[in-house]
Amino acid sequence: MKYLMLVCTDPDYKPGQDEGAPDVEDWVKEMDGKGIRLMGERVRPVSDATTVRVRNREVLLTDGPYAETKDQIAGFDVIDCADLDEAIEVASKHPMAWAGMIELRPFWTDGED
């Protein structure tokens, strides 16, 4: 099953706060080597975000993210795991699980409503 892994930062996190946190390059190398990580990329900061809405046929733009939250999306990965338990294991090894949070969302599959 494929999962979108949203990688979010915590602006209150201080580097070195959690000794033993894994290195992101090591995580990428391990997951790529196992064929679990299908793709991933960092994204620009929220200051570069644009939110697009259409209301009454009018395009409305807002600078910044849609949600007002302290945690911000820093990147994403698409992973392919046997089930949610494996996806949780993979996400828990990502450095940002130590310094922010990881949100897992399964992709829709054919035939699902």
C-alpha positions in Angstrom: 0.0 0.0 0.0 1.3 3.5 -0.9 1.4 6.2 1.7 2.0 9.9 1.5 4.3 10.8 4.4 4.0 14.5 5.2 7.2 15.7 7.0 6.5 18.6 9.4 8.8 20.8 11.4 8.4 22.0 15.0 9.8 25.5 15.2 10.3 25.1 19.0 12.7 22.1 18.4 16.3 22.8 19.3 19.0 20.8 17.4 20.7 18.3 19.7 17.6 18.1 21.9 17.2 14.4 21.2 20.6 12.6 21.2 20.6 9.6 18.9 18.2 11.1 16.4 18.9 9.5 13.0 20.4 11.4 10.1 18.1 12.1 7.2 20.6 11.1 4.5 21.0 7.7 6.3 17.2 7.3 6.4 16.9 8.1 2.7 19.7 5.7 1.7 18.2 2.9 3.8 14.6 3.3 2.5 15.7 3.8 -1.1 17.9 0.6 -0.7 14.9 -1.4 0.5 12.7 0.0 -2.3 10.3 1.5 0.2 10.8 5.1 -0.6 9.4 5.8 -4.1 10.1 9.5 -4.1 10.5 12.5 -1.8 11.6 16.1 -1.7 11.9 19.1 0.6 9.6 22.0 0.0 10.2 25.7 0.3 9.3 27.5 3.5 5.8 28.7 4.3 6.8 32.3 3.3 6.9 31.0 -0.3 3.5 29.2 -0.1 0.4 30.4 -2.0 -3.1 29.1 -1.2 -5.5 28.9 -4.1 -9.3 28.8 -3.8 -12.1 29.4 -6.2 -15.4 30.9 -4.9 -18.2 32.0 -7.1 -15.9 31.5 -10.1 -13.4 33.9 -8.7 -9.8 32.8 -8.0 -8.7 33.8 -4.6 -5.1 33.8 -3.6 -3.6 33.9 -0.1 0.1 34.2 0.7 1.2 31.5 3.0 -0.3 28.2 4.0 -4.0 27.4 4.4 -3.8 26.2 8.0 -2.6 28.4 10.8 -0.4 26.1 12.7 3.0 26.2 14.3 4.1 22.9 12.7 4.8 23.4 9.0 5.2 21.0 6.1 8.9 20.7 5.3 8.7 18.0 2.7 7.1 14.7 1.7 7.9 11.1 0.8 5.8 8.5 -1.0 6.4 5.1 0.5 5.2 1.6 -0.4 4.6 -0.6 2.6 2.8 -3.9 3.3 0.5 -2.2 5.8 0.1 0.6 8.2 2.3 -1.1 10.8 5.2 -1.1 8.4 4.5 2.5 7.4 4.6 3.5 11.1 7.9 1.7 11.5 9.4 3.5 8.5 8.0 6.9 9.6 9.3 6.4 13.2 12.9 6.0 11.8 12.7 9.4 10.0 14.7 12.2 11.8 11.7 14.6 11.6 9.7 12.2 13.8 12.2 13.2 16.5 12.3 16.9 15.6 8.7 17.5 14.4 6.1 15.1 13.2 5.2 12.7 10.4 1.7 12.4 9.1 0.9 9.3 7.2 -2.0 9.2 4.6 -2.8 6.1 2.5 -3.5 6.6 -1.1 -6.9 5.7 -2.5 -6.8 2.4 -4.4 -9.1 1.4 -7.3 -12.5 0.3 -6.1 -12.5 2.2 -2.9 -15.2 4.8 -2.1 
